[in-house]
Amino acid sequence: MSIKRVNAGPRMSSAVIHGDTVYLAGLTADDAKADVKGQTKQILDKIDHFLKEAGTDKSKILSANIWLTDIGTWSQMNEVWDAWVSPGNAPARATVEAKLANPALKVEIMVQCAK
């Protein structure tokens, strides 16, 4: 079975497609000055972009991992997530508090999706 890598770099790829499964890297916002809602929106837009490039969409997301630098912002992130997630197609999901590589970042999201 072939493996296709999207935006492959020396350290990581933005997405990897293996068979009928798409694996996205942990994605973060480009504008780290945005609040949790703004960063979440930017990330979800990136997810939509990479899934479209891979030939699928958010209605087929299987699982999601979300990292927040402050778990107290969980409801703010969820406000944006809930408006975005495909109705009736919510993935398995985990959300945890963690330090991120850039202290200005507040959210990181990684998903796996069927084609």
C-alpha positions in Angstrom: 0.0 0.0 0.0 1.4 3.4 -0.9 2.2 6.2 1.4 1.7 9.9 0.3 3.2 12.7 2.3 1.9 16.3 2.2 4.3 19.2 2.9 7.0 16.7 3.8 10.0 18.3 5.5 13.1 17.0 7.1 11.4 16.6 10.5 7.7 16.0 9.7 4.9 16.1 7.2 1.7 18.1 7.5 -0.3 15.1 6.5 0.4 11.4 5.7 -2.1 9.3 3.6 -1.8 5.6 4.0 -4.5 3.6 2.2 -7.9 5.0 3.3 -6.6 6.8 6.4 -5.3 10.4 6.6 -3.1 11.4 9.6 -2.6 15.1 10.2 0.3 16.4 12.2 -0.3 18.4 15.4 -1.4 21.8 13.9 -1.1 25.2 15.6 -2.2 28.7 14.7 -0.2 31.0 12.5 -1.2 34.0 14.5 0.0 33.2 18.0 -1.3 36.6 19.3 -4.9 35.4 18.8 -6.9 34.2 21.8 -7.9 30.6 22.3 -11.0 30.9 20.1 -9.0 32.6 17.3 -6.2 30.0 17.4 -8.8 27.2 17.4 -10.5 28.7 14.4 -7.2 29.0 12.5 -6.3 25.4 13.3 -9.7 24.1 12.2 -9.4 26.0 8.9 -6.0 24.3 8.4 -7.6 20.9 9.1 -10.3 21.6 6.5 -7.6 22.5 4.0 -5.4 19.5 4.5 -8.3 17.1 4.6 -9.6 18.5 1.3 -6.1 18.2 -0.2 -6.2 14.5 0.9 -9.6 13.9 -0.7 -11.8 13.8 2.4 -13.5 16.1 4.9 -14.3 16.7 8.6 -17.4 14.4 8.4 -15.0 11.5 8.3 -12.7 12.4 11.2 -12.1 9.3 13.3 -10.3 10.8 16.3 -8.8 14.1 17.5 -6.2 15.0 20.2 -6.3 18.5 21.5 -3.7 20.1 23.7 -4.5 23.3 25.6 -1.8 25.3 27.5 -4.6 26.2 30.1 -7.3 23.6 30.6 -9.4 26.5 32.0 -9.9 27.6 28.4 -11.6 24.3 27.5 -15.0 25.9 27.1 -13.7 28.6 24.8 -12.0 26.1 22.6 -15.2 23.9 22.6 -17.3 26.9 21.5 -15.4 27.0 18.3 -15.0 23.2 18.0 -18.8 22.6 18.5 -19.7 25.1 15.8 -17.3 23.4 13.4 -17.6 19.7 14.0 -19.8 17.8 11.5 -23.3 17.2 13.1 -23.8 13.6 13.8 -20.1 12.8 13.1 -18.3 13.8 16.2 -15.0 11.9 16.4 -13.4 10.1 19.4 -11.5 12.9 21.2 -9.2 13.7 24.0 -8.3 17.1 25.4 -5.5 17.7 27.8 -3.4 20.5 29.3 0.2 20.6 28.1 3.1 23.0 27.5 3.5 23.7 23.8 6.8 24.3 22.0 6.1 28.1 21.5 4.8 29.7 24.8 2.6 32.0 22.7 0.6 29.1 21.3 -2.5 28.1 23.3 -3.9 25.2 21.2 -2.7 22.3 19.2 -4.9 19.8 17.4 -4.1 16.5 15.6 -6.7 14.4 13.8 -6.9 11.1 12.0 -9.5 10.8 9.2 -11.0 8.2 6.9 -11.0 8.9 3.1 
